[in-house]
Amino acid sequence: MTTTDALIAAVRKIEPIIRENAAAAERDRRLSAPAAAAMREAGLYRLWRPKALGGLEVDPMTGFRVIEELGRIDSAASWNLQVSIAHDLFGPWFGDDAAREIFGGDAIAVGGQQPARLAVPVDGGYLLSGSTPFVSGAHQATVFLGYANISENGELRRGADGAPDTLLVACPAKDAEIVDNWNVIGMRGTGSHDVEMKDAFIPAHWTVPWAPLQKPGGAYEGPLYRLTVWPAIAALTPPALGIARAAIDEAVQLIAAKTPAFGAKTLKDHGVVQSQLARAEARLRAGRAFFYGTFEEAYEEALAARPIGIELKARMQLAMTHAMLEAAAAVDIVHEIVGASGIRDEYGFSRHFRDIHVITQHGFINSAKLQPVGQIMLGLAPDWPFFAF
């Protein structure tokens, strides 16, 4: 059995626990403790952690497959997993001691990107203050990662280019406060609340300048880490693939048995339903194939220790955004053909619809990220800063 097969089998083994607790997560607006514990015990939070730190260090595609399979079962569990293993990929920026302290053992690292907090220099480190929204999995976290601008005497420290000096900072979860404000239409079970710090002391070695990676820490020399932040960003897409897979599979079951009101034949005998169902399947499979194929290509470059050029980065961004949008389109088709069943709570269709349309709004993979891809295709400078990483 391959590593991928073994991990998919591990996900299916805990599937009953995940499903049993999905409704509680939706109600409580946070991933349930039993679901998080099952994922931790299955080793899922260590997928992209270096072997030197007790992780599995699997390739990007294996990580994506596990996230996708969880997405078929429960969107919140899938989303929280991808957020955590994605943050493991920021480990290469830290020194060896900090990496062991932050990411070792059963660590669960999550975080929010913007706005940057403030870091005030003090003896031995910084006092960190500020609030960041959309911190998925906040309740399970052992550590929060994020950016902070250095502030001295009430003024931001700036570099020669006038931009603020920005740090990548890790803060122990015990030194932060979760602000209970995740009140949304979809992805409710992810617990993506704001997280606030108030003069939390951060030792200097838990901070690093946020800039393109020059030399990774000693535990991060494998090919996975040569792709820098790109698997972390791409991990946002597999939950959408899993949601769309669940929606189509559940639609097939419904269509086979349902006779619409005032109708004389089952849905499965309607030609438009047949063709639209096939169209949904094609859109999901085509987007998925482009996504996985592109990252297989990128990983081959990483294995060969060749530079990851901007054209390949553009294809990765295009593949992840396109696959997510096609997954959402597939769910839209399902929502149309299942009729009134799509709005009833006893079915999963309304949740699939709400959840995937929350994902379409994520700033790292939304449709707006097609623009910088087009800019690169036209030989223009892209306005998406992560192409520099």
N, C-alpha and C positions, 0 to 999 in steps of 0.2 A: 504494500500500500504506500503510495507517495505521501509526502508531507501534506500536500493539498487535500488528498482524499481523507487522510487521517483527521485533519482539522475540520473538514466538512462533516465527517462522521461525529466529531466532538460537538459541533453545533447542533446536529440533529438529535444527539443524545440529550442535550439540555433544552430542546425545543418545547417539551411539555411545560417546563418551569417558566420559560419565557412567555409562552402563550397564556399560562394561568395567571401571570402577573401583569399582562399588558393593559387590562382595563384599569387596574389600580394605578399604574403609571399615568395613564391618561387622566384619571380623576385627580390624582395628587400632584400632577404637573412635575413629576420627577421619576426617574427610573427606580423601580422597586429594589429594595435591598436583596431579596432572594434572586432576582434576575442578575443583578450586578455580581453577587457572590458566585453564581453558577458560571458566569463568564470569566471571572477571575480564576476560579478553580480549574476551568478548562484551559487556562493559559492564554486566553484570547487577548488580554491586555498586553501581552508580551510579544505579539507577533513581529513587530518591527524593532524591538529592543535588541541591542547587540548581544551576541552569545557571551561575550566577556562580562556582561552585566546580568546574566541569567535569562536573557531573552532567546527567542527563536530565530530572529534575523532572517525571516523568510523573504522571498522576492516580492516585488510589488504586486504581481498578478495574483499570487496566493493570498496576500492580504486583501485585495479587492474581492476575491471570490468568497472569502469568509464574511466580509462586510455585506456583500450582496445576498448571501444565503440568510444571514440574520435579517436583512431587510425584507425578505420574503415572509419571514415569521413575524417580525415586529419592527416597525420603523424606528421607535425610540431606542431600542437596544442596539440596532444597527448604527444609528447616528452617534450614540454615545461612544460606541467602540471606535468608530472611525476618528472621532475627535481626539480620543486619548492616544491611539497608536500614531496618529499624525503628529501629535506634539512630541512623541519620542524622537521624531526626526529633527528636532531642534537641538538634540543632544550634541551633535558634532561641533556646535559653536562653543561649548563649554570646555573648560579644562578637565583633566582626568579626574581629579578629586571631586569637583563639583558634579560631574556626570554620574559618578558612583552614588553620591549623596542624593541627587535629585531623582535619578531614573533607576536606581538599583532596587532589587527585591521586588515587592509587590506594588511599586509606585504606580499611581494613576495620575498622569499629568494632563491637565486641560487648560484652556485659557481663552481670552478674547483679544482681538487685535487692536481695536480702536475704541475710544481715543487713548492715546498714550497717557500713562500716569506720570506723576512727578517724582523724581528721585533726588533727594537733598543729601549731598555728601556729608558724612560724619566720620569720626574715627572708626576705621575698620570696615566701612561699607556705606550704606545709604539708608535713609528713611523714606519709605515708599508710601505714597498716598494717591488716591484716585479710584474712580469707579469705571468698570468696563461692562458693557452689556453682552448678551448672547453667549454666556459661558456654559455651554452644554456639558452635562454631567457634573455640575458643580458639587452636588452632594456626595459624589463618590470620590472626589479628588483628594489626593494627598498633597498636591502642589499645584499652584497656578502659575502659568507662564504668560508673559505679555511684554509690551514695550513700555519704556519710561523715558521721558526727556529729563535731562539733568538740569536742576534748578539751583542757582546760587544767589543768595540775597534777593530772592523774589524775581530773578530774571533767568530766562532760559539761556543755558550755555550753547553757543553756536559755533559751528565749524567755519572754515575759510569760505565755504560756499553760501554761508548765511543760514543753512538749515540747522535745526536743533540737533545737538548731540544726543543720540538715541541709544538706549541700552536694551538688550534682551535680558529680562529679569525673571528669576524664579522666586516665588514666595510660598512658604509653607502654608497649607490650607488652614492650619490652626490660627494663623495670624491674619486671616481675612474673614470678612462677613458676607454671607449670601443675602442679597436683597430679594425678597419674595415678590417678584413682579413679572413672572413669565405667564402673561395672560394673552393667549393667542388663539387663532382659529385652527391651527394644525401643529403637528410635531409637539404636542403638549407634554408627552411623556418624557421628553428629553431633559426637562429641568434646566432650561437655558436661561437662568436668572442672571441678573447683574451680580458682580462680585466687587466688593469695596475693601480697600486697605486704608488704614489711618495711621501714619507714622510707623509702619511695620519695619523693623530693622532687618536689612538684607545684607549679609556679609559680602564683601567685595567680590569674592570668587564665585558667587552665585549671580553675578552680572557680567555681561560681555557686550562690547560695542556691536550694534546691529548693522552689519554690512555684509556684502557677499563673502561667502566662506573662503578662506585662504588655505587653511590646513586643519583638517578635522582632528578631534581628540583621538587618543590611541585606540579606543574601542570601536571607532567608526571608520575603519579603513576598507570595509567590504564594499562590493559594488552597489548595494542598495543605497548607501549614503553618498555615492558619487552623483546621484540624481538630486541631491540637496532637497529643496522643499517640494519638488514636483509630485512625488507620490502622496505627500501630505495634502496638497491641494486636490489632487485627483481623487483622493479617498472620499470626497464629498459626493461623488457621482454614484458609486455602487449602491447606496441606500435607495436611490431613485430607481435603479434597475431592479432591485428586489421588490420594491413596492409595485412597479408595473407588472412584474412577473406574477405576483400574488393577485393583482386585479384581473389579469387575463385568465389565470387558472380558475379563479372563483367565478368569473363570467361564464366560462365554459360549463361549469357545473350548473349554474342558474339557467342558462339558455336551454340546456338539454331538458329541463323540467318545467319551465315557466310557460304558461299560456297567458298572454296579455288580456287585460280586462276588455270585454266586448269583442274578443277575438275568437276565431274558431280553430286556430292552429298554434302549436307551440312556437316559441321564438326561434328554435333551431331550424324551422321550416321556412323562415323569412329570408329571402335572398339578400336583402340589404344587411341583415344581421350577419349572415355568413361572410359576406365580402368585407364588412367593416371589422369583424373579428380577425379575419386574415390580415387586413391592413394594419391593425394594432400589433399583431404578432411580428409582421415584417418590420415595422418601425422600431420596435424594441430590439429585435435581433440584429438589425443593420447597425443601429447606433452602438449596441454592445460590442459587435465585432470590430468596428472602427476603434472603439475605446481600447479594448484589450490588444488589438493588433498594434496600435501605436505604442503602447507601453511595452509590449514585447520587443519592438524595435529599439526603444530607448534603453531597455535593460541590456540588450545585446551591445549597445555602445558602451554602457557602464561596465559590463563584463570585460570588454576589450580595453578599458581604461582610456577610451577616446573622449575628447571634450564634448559636452552636450551643447551644441550650437543653438543659436536663437531660432533658426528655422525649425529644428526639432522641438524646441520649447513651444513654438507657435502651434505645431501639430498636436502636441500634448494638450495645450489649452483648448484648441479647436475640438479635439476628440472628447474631452471631458464635458465641455459645454454642450456640444451637439448630442452626445449620448443622453445627458440629463434632459434636454429639451425633447428628444424623441421619446424618452420614457414618459414624460409628462403628456405628450401628445397621445401616446397609447392609452394612458389612463383616461384622458378626455374622451377618446373613442368608446372605451368601456362604459364610462359614465353616461354617454348618449344612448347606447344600445340596451342597457339593462333597465331603462325606464325608471319608474317610481321606486324600484328596489334600490336605486342609487342614493336615495335620501333617507332610507330607514336605518335606524341604529342596529337592528338585528343582523344586518349585513355589514361587510367591511368596506363597501364601495365608497361611502361618504368619507370615511377616514382616509382611504387611499387618495381620494381626490383632494382633500384638504391638506394632507401631509405633503404630497408631491408638489403642490403649488406653493407651499412654504419654501421648499427646497429651491424652486425656480427663482426665488428672490435673493438667494445667497450671493453676496457681493463678489465672491471668488469664481463662481461658475455661471452667473446669470447671463442672459443674452447680450448684455452690454460688453461682455468679454470677447465677443466676436469682433468688435471694432479693432482692438489692438492686433488681433490676428491678421485682419485685412491690412492694417498699416504695415506690418512686417512683409506681407505678400507684395505690397506696392513699393517696398524699399524705404518706407518712412520709419521714423523713430517711434516705437510704441509708447503709449502713455500709461501702460500697466507696469508698475515698478518691479514686480516679481520676475520679470524677464531678465533682470540683472543678477538674479540669484541662481 
